[in-house]
Amino acid sequence: MTRLFGNRRNRIPYDFRALVMLRLVLGCLLLALSGCAAFSRQTAAHQRVVNGRQLAQQGVDALQRGDIERAETLLAKAKKACPVDVHTRSQYAEALHRKGDIDGAIVEMKEAIRISGDDANMMVRLGRIYYRAGRLPEADQQAQQTIAKYPRCADAWLLAGDLAENRQDWQDAESCYLRCASFAEDVTPVLIRLARAQRQLSQPDRSLACLTRAERAYPLGEAPLELLIEQGLTLQAAGRYEAAADHLIAAMEKGAPDPELMSRLAQCELAAGRIARAEWALRQTLSMDPQNVRGREIAAEIPLARQRMGQTLQR
């Protein structure tokens, strides 16, 4: 006969109590095992993310060193380890783009945009890939889509301005660069572009004002090549030929001279009445490019300038 325990109002058989205890123990054991398995899965997933980020950083370092093949390999592995990491995909797209795989880069950047939920920076970077690949209609469409979604995105306005400049729509370029300057944190590169658009619109005074503001961002004597060139061309447009020549010389000292700049220098020197210096710049121009159109025009003007100078001295 089965023994009972407890008071009469709560009598439970010993074998039933043992069964309940066994079930409790088994339940706890299963819970512990499932918890360990879940923890193990979480740990493995976390380790994959860590490994992916390490590979991505190594890939970015290789990209900065110019080792494109290694960068692509590392970033491909990083993407496989963590396929939803936006930064990894965007850097992988950059590696593919530099390698020349434009279609692959576009696919990866589109996926980065999708994962990020239409991140403005990713959208602009896709537009830049189109732009650098010469796919200008697609670049323009991407710029306009970004502006429509993020009207205060400075980089989107900058891309739109560059596209307008490329098609020599200087009025639209000026408008885009002005919008960009109103939102940009670093306004200096925008000011140089804006000055170029204003020079093309025959507004040298406004252009010089922009360039003066941009110049203040750099220590004395450390203005970049692009700024020096634009200053020289704008000063020439303003009729300040000696100052223009000085800036063009400074630009050529900072970077390799080319026939375009050298012919501009010859033009400025001649307009300033410094004929000997104009002749030197002309010789340099024609030695680099014997068929240079501006150089040949200056060559025809120099004898006339000498004749006028002689007549002036005789008076």
Backbone hydrogen bonds, N-H to C=O, Kabsch-Sander energy under -0.5 kcal/mol:
donor,donor_aa,acceptor,acceptor_aa,energy
5,F,12,I,-0.6
10,N,7,N,-1.3
11,R,8,R,-0.5
12,I,5,F,-0.9
12,I,10,N,-0.6
14,Y,3,R,-0.9
17,R,13,P,-2.0
18,A,14,Y,-2.0
19,L,15,D,-1.6
20,V,16,F,-2.1
21,M,17,R,-2.2
22,L,18,A,-2.4
23,R,19,L,-2.2
24,L,20,V,-2.2
25,V,21,M,-2.5
26,L,22,L,-2.7
27,G,23,R,-2.6
28,C,24,L,-2.5
29,L,25,V,-2.5
30,L,26,L,-2.8
31,L,27,G,-2.5
32,A,28,C,-2.6
33,L,29,L,-2.7
34,S,30,L,-2.8
35,G,31,L,-2.4
36,C,32,A,-2.5
37,A,33,L,-2.3
38,A,34,S,-2.7
39,F,35,G,-2.7
40,S,36,C,-2.7
41,R,37,A,-2.6
42,Q,38,A,-2.7
43,T,39,F,-2.7
44,A,40,S,-2.4
45,A,41,R,-2.5
46,H,42,Q,-2.6
47,Q,43,T,-2.4
48,R,44,A,-2.1
49,V,45,A,-2.0
50,V,46,H,-2.5
51,N,47,Q,-2.9
52,G,48,R,-2.7
53,R,49,V,-2.4
54,Q,50,V,-2.2
55,L,51,N,-2.6
56,A,52,G,-2.4
57,Q,53,R,-2.4
58,Q,54,Q,-2.2
59,G,55,L,-2.4
60,V,56,A,-2.5
61,D,57,Q,-2.4
62,A,58,Q,-2.2
63,L,59,G,-2.2
64,Q,60,V,-2.3
65,R,61,D,-1.6
66,G,62,A,-0.6
66,G,63,L,-0.8
67,D,62,A,-2.4
68,I,66,G,-1.6
71,A,67,D,-2.2
72,E,68,I,-2.7
73,T,69,E,-2.1
74,L,70,R,-2.6
75,L,71,A,-2.6
76,A,72,E,-2.1
77,K,73,T,-1.8
78,A,74,L,-2.3
79,K,75,L,-2.4
80,K,76,A,-1.8
81,A,77,K,-2.1
82,C,78,A,-2.1
85,D,82,C,-1.7
86,V,84,V,-0.7
89,R,85,D,-1.9
90,S,86,V,-2.5
91,Q,87,H,-2.2
92,Y,88,T,-2.4
93,A,89,R,-2.3
94,E,90,S,-1.8
95,A,91,Q,-2.2
96,L,92,Y,-2.4
97,H,93,A,-2.4
98,R,94,E,-2.5
99,K,95,A,-1.7
100,G,96,L,-0.9
100,G,97,H,-0.7
101,D,96,L,-2.5
102,I,100,G,-1.6
105,A,101,D,-2.2
106,I,102,I,-2.4
107,V,103,D,-2.2
108,E,104,G,-2.2
109,M,105,A,-2.4
110,K,106,I,-2.4
111,E,107,V,-1.9
112,A,108,E,-2.1
113,I,109,M,-2.2
114,R,110,K,-2.2
115,I,111,E,-2.7
116,S,112,A,-2.2
117,G,113,I,-0.8
117,G,114,R,-0.7
118,D,113,I,-2.8
123,M,119,D,-2.2
124,V,120,A,-2.3
125,R,121,N,-2.2
126,L,122,M,-2.0
127,G,123,M,-1.8
128,R,124,V,-2.3
129,I,125,R,-1.8
130,Y,126,L,-2.2
131,Y,127,G,-2.4
132,R,128,R,-3.0
133,A,129,I,-1.6
134,G,131,Y,-1.5
135,R,130,Y,-2.6
136,L,134,G,-1.5
139,A,135,R,-2.0
140,D,136,L,-2.9
141,Q,137,P,-2.3
142,Q,138,E,-2.3
143,A,139,A,-2.4
144,Q,140,D,-2.6
145,Q,141,Q,-2.3
146,T,142,Q,-2.1
147,I,143,A,-2.4
148,A,144,Q,-2.4
149,K,145,Q,-1.7
150,Y,146,T,-3.5
153,C,150,Y,-2.0
154,A,152,R,-0.8
157,W,153,C,-1.6
158,L,154,A,-2.2
159,L,155,D,-2.2
160,A,156,A,-2.1
161,G,157,W,-2.4
162,D,158,L,-2.5
163,L,159,L,-2.2
164,A,160,A,-2.1
165,E,161,G,-2.6
166,N,162,D,-2.2
167,R,163,L,-1.5
168,Q,165,E,-1.5
169,D,164,A,-2.9
170,W,168,Q,-1.2
173,A,169,D,-2.4
174,E,170,W,-2.5
175,S,171,Q,-1.9
176,C,172,D,-2.6
177,Y,173,A,-2.6
178,L,174,E,-2.2
179,R,175,S,-1.9
180,C,176,C,-2.5
181,A,177,Y,-2.6
182,S,178,L,-1.3
183,F,179,R,-0.6
183,F,180,C,-1.4
184,A,180,C,-2.1
187,V,185,E,-0.8
191,L,187,V,-2.1
192,I,188,T,-1.5
193,R,189,P,-1.5
194,L,190,V,-2.9
195,A,191,L,-2.6
196,R,192,I,-1.8
197,A,193,R,-2.1
198,Q,194,L,-2.4
199,R,195,A,-2.3
200,Q,196,R,-2.1
201,L,197,A,-1.2
202,S,199,R,-1.8
203,Q,198,Q,-2.5
207,S,203,Q,-2.3
208,L,204,P,-2.7
209,A,205,D,-1.8
210,C,206,R,-1.9
211,L,207,S,-2.2
212,T,208,L,-2.5
213,R,209,A,-1.8
214,A,210,C,-2.2
215,E,211,L,-2.5
216,R,212,T,-1.2
217,A,214,A,-1.6
218,Y,215,E,-1.8
222,E,219,P,-2.3
228,L,224,P,-2.1
229,I,225,L,-2.5
230,E,226,E,-2.1
231,Q,227,L,-2.5
232,G,228,L,-2.4
233,L,229,I,-2.5
234,T,230,E,-2.4
235,L,231,Q,-2.6
236,Q,232,G,-1.9
237,A,233,L,-2.1
238,A,234,T,-1.7
239,G,236,Q,-1.4
240,R,235,L,-2.7
241,Y,239,G,-1.1
244,A,240,R,-2.1
245,A,241,Y,-2.6
246,D,242,E,-2.1
247,H,243,A,-2.0
248,L,244,A,-2.2
249,I,245,A,-2.4
250,A,246,D,-2.1
251,A,247,H,-2.1
252,M,248,L,-2.2
253,E,249,I,-1.8
254,K,250,A,-1.2
255,G,251,A,-2.0
262,M,258,D,-2.6
263,S,259,P,-2.4
264,R,260,E,-1.7
265,L,261,L,-2.5
266,A,262,M,-2.3
267,Q,263,S,-2.1
268,C,264,R,-2.4
269,E,265,L,-2.8
270,L,266,A,-2.2
271,A,267,Q,-2.3
272,A,268,C,-1.9
273,G,270,L,-1.3
274,R,269,E,-2.6
275,I,273,G,-1.3
278,A,274,R,-2.0
279,E,275,I,-2.6
280,W,276,A,-1.9
281,A,277,R,-2.2
282,L,278,A,-2.2
283,R,279,E,-2.4
284,Q,280,W,-2.1
285,T,281,A,-2.1
286,L,282,L,-2.6
287,S,283,R,-1.8
288,M,284,Q,-1.4
289,D,285,T,-2.4
292,N,289,D,-2.2
296,R,292,N,-2.1
297,E,293,V,-1.9
298,I,294,R,-2.2
299,A,295,G,-2.4
300,A,296,R,-1.4
301,E,297,E,-1.2
302,I,298,I,-2.1
304,L,300,A,-0.5
305,A,301,E,-2.3
306,R,302,I,-2.5
307,Q,303,P,-2.2
308,R,304,L,-2.4
309,M,305,A,-2.2
310,G,306,R,-2.4
311,Q,307,Q,-2.2
312,T,308,R,-2.0
313,L,309,M,-2.1
314,Q,310,G,-1.5
315,R,311,Q,-0.8
315,R,312,T,-0.6
